[in-house]
Each structure stands twice: as structure tokens, then as C-alpha cells.
Amino acid sequence: MNKLLIVWSTAEIEVAKKMVLLYSSVILPRGYWDKAHLMIWGPSAKLLAENKELQEMVSKVKATGVALSCCIVCSDEYGVTEKLASLEIEMIHTGELLTDALKEEWKVITF
């Protein structure tokens, strides 16, 4: 099975819109990958919580079947946990998921 983990950490809005979320929205429908997970970590959590357009894009990504999670430590520090959880993003300790993905058969890309 071809599995991709996308780690989104940058707070750069153009990178979020034109790379991270655009790519994430097409990878399963086009059959590029069998399974995909978008991990929100660090400054991207704050950016997403404050930007309605990005929230709408993330909802579209989720609708394609891409799994979503966010670093709960980061979201707590930014005060955005409740907002991101309301978007149906799983709030977790992302270090464990990243470590498992690196040890298993996942491809990992970071932004």
C-alpha cells in the first residue's frame, strides 16, 4: 500500500494554499496514493485557526478521505485547540505518529 504523511508546519499562507492543501485535495481522488494523512504541526495550527479560507480548503481535503491530525501541544500553546477540533481534526501528540510513519512504510514530506 502506498501511504503518504504530509507534515504541514509552515505559517506561510501561499505554501499552504498552493502546495499543501492543493496537493492534499487531489492525492486520493486521482489515485496518487492509497492512504494519506495531513499532520498540522506548529505555526500552521495558528494559521489554520485564524483563516476561514484555509479552513474551507481543509474541509475539502477531509471530504476526499485524507486523515487529519494536529499537534495538541502546539494548539494548546496557541490557544486554538477548540477551534481546530471543531473542524473535525484529531488532536494528538504528533511525535508518536511521525515516528511510527518514519519506521513503517510511509513516505513523509514536510512543509
C-alpha positions as CSV (number, residue, x, y, z in Angstrom):
1,M,0.0,0.0,0.0
2,N,1.3,3.5,-0.9
3,K,1.0,5.7,2.1
4,L,1.8,9.4,2.4
5,L,2.2,11.6,5.5
6,I,2.3,15.3,4.9
7,V,3.7,17.3,7.8
8,W,2.5,20.9,7.5
9,S,4.3,23.2,9.8
10,T,4.9,26.5,7.9
11,A,2.8,29.6,8.6
12,E,3.3,30.8,5.0
13,I,-0.2,31.2,3.6
14,E,0.8,30.8,-0.1
15,V,2.6,27.5,0.7
16,A,-0.5,26.3,2.5
17,K,-2.9,27.2,-0.3
18,K,-0.8,26.5,-3.4
19,M,1.1,23.4,-2.3
20,V,0.0,21.7,1.0
21,L,-3.8,21.9,0.6
22,L,-4.0,21.9,-3.1
23,Y,-1.9,18.7,-3.3
24,S,-3.7,17.1,-0.4
25,S,-7.1,17.7,-2.0
26,V,-6.3,15.7,-5.1
27,I,-4.0,12.8,-4.0
28,L,-6.7,10.3,-3.1
29,P,-9.3,11.2,-5.8
30,R,-6.6,10.9,-8.5
31,G,-5.2,7.7,-7.1
32,Y,-1.7,9.1,-6.4
33,W,-1.7,7.4,-3.0
34,D,-3.8,4.6,-1.4
35,K,-3.8,6.3,2.0
36,A,-2.9,9.9,3.1
37,H,-2.6,11.8,6.3
38,L,-2.2,15.5,6.8
39,M,-0.5,16.4,10.0
40,I,-0.8,20.1,11.2
41,W,2.1,20.9,13.5
42,G,3.5,24.2,14.9
43,P,2.7,27.6,13.3
44,S,0.4,26.0,10.7
45,A,-2.1,25.3,13.6
46,K,-2.4,29.0,14.4
47,L,-2.6,30.0,10.7
48,L,-5.4,27.5,10.1
49,A,-7.4,28.5,13.2
50,E,-7.3,32.2,12.1
51,N,-8.0,31.8,8.3
52,K,-11.5,30.9,7.1
53,E,-10.4,30.2,3.5
54,L,-7.8,27.6,4.7
55,Q,-10.5,26.1,7.0
56,E,-12.7,25.6,3.9
57,M,-9.8,24.1,2.0
58,V,-9.1,21.7,4.9
59,S,-12.8,20.6,4.9
60,K,-12.5,19.8,1.2
61,V,-9.3,17.8,1.9
62,K,-11.1,15.8,4.6
63,A,-14.0,15.1,2.4
64,T,-11.7,13.3,0.0
65,G,-10.7,10.8,2.7
66,V,-7.4,12.3,3.8
67,A,-6.9,11.8,7.6
68,L,-6.2,15.0,9.6
69,S,-4.4,15.5,12.9
70,C,-2.9,18.3,14.8
71,C,-0.3,18.6,17.5
72,I,-2.3,19.2,20.7
73,V,0.7,20.7,22.5
74,C,1.1,23.3,19.7
75,S,-2.6,24.0,19.5
76,D,-2.8,24.4,23.3
77,E,0.1,26.8,23.3
78,Y,-1.6,28.9,20.5
79,G,-5.0,28.7,22.2
80,V,-6.6,27.1,19.1
81,T,-7.4,23.5,20.2
82,E,-11.1,24.0,20.5
83,K,-11.3,25.8,17.1
84,L,-9.3,23.1,15.3
85,A,-11.2,20.3,17.0
86,S,-14.5,21.8,15.8
87,L,-13.1,21.3,12.2
88,E,-13.0,17.6,13.0
89,I,-9.3,17.5,13.2
90,E,-7.9,14.8,15.5
91,M,-5.9,16.5,18.3
92,I,-3.0,14.2,19.2
93,H,0.6,14.0,20.3
94,T,2.0,14.1,16.7
95,G,5.5,13.0,17.6
96,E,4.3,9.4,18.1
97,L,2.5,9.3,14.7
98,L,5.5,10.8,12.9
99,T,7.9,8.4,14.5
100,D,5.7,5.4,13.6
101,A,5.4,6.6,10.0
102,L,9.1,7.0,9.6
103,K,9.7,3.5,11.0
104,E,7.0,1.9,8.8
105,E,6.3,2.1,5.1
106,W,5.0,5.7,4.9
107,K,6.5,8.3,2.7
108,V,6.9,11.6,4.6
109,I,7.0,15.1,3.1
110,T,7.3,18.3,5.1
111,F,6.3,21.9,4.5
